[in-house]
Amino acid sequence: MHIRKDLTAAIVVSAAVAMTALSANAADANANSCLTAAKQVRTALDANKTSPNYDAAMSHRNNGLLACNSGFYKMGVAHYDAALKLLHADTQADASK
């Protein structure tokens, strides 16, 4: 009986840690950060239509859109960031600051 209580307590603690980790992940990126990144990628794609990396960047943009629409904001923003890097728009944005 004592083992069952210990096991139950361990499961409860594990679930609490997992929920804390999930909520921390959600705090890093959200729907607004996805929207902001999507706008930056759209602008970069429009400005770099002849880039040899255009198709790869567009693929990352599509994956970012899918991830953000599914609630995986951090993953979506990572795809948008990858698209900007492929178009070298990440360095242009840094240079304008």
Residue, then its C-alpha position, 0 to 999 in steps of 0.5 A: m500500500h505504501i508503494r502505491k502512495d509513493l507511485t501516485a505521488a511521483i505521478v502527480v509531481s511528474a505531471a505538475v513538472a510537465m505542465t510547468a514546462l508546457s506553460a513556460n514554453a507557451a510563454d516564449a512564443n504565442a499567436n502574436s509572435c507568430l503573426t509578427a514573424a509571418k509578416q516579416v517573412r511575407t515582406a522578405l519573400d516579396a522582396n526576394k522573389t529571385s533568391p535561389n533559396y526562395d522555394a526553401a524559404m517558402s517551405h519553411r513559411n508554410n511549415g511555420l504557418l501550419a505549426c502556428n495554426s496548430g498551436f505550436y507557436k515556438m516551432g512556428v516561429a523557428h520555421y519563420d526564422a529559418a525562412l528569414k535566414l535563408l533569404h538573409a533578411d535576418t541580417q538586414a533587419d539587424a542592420s536597420k536597428 
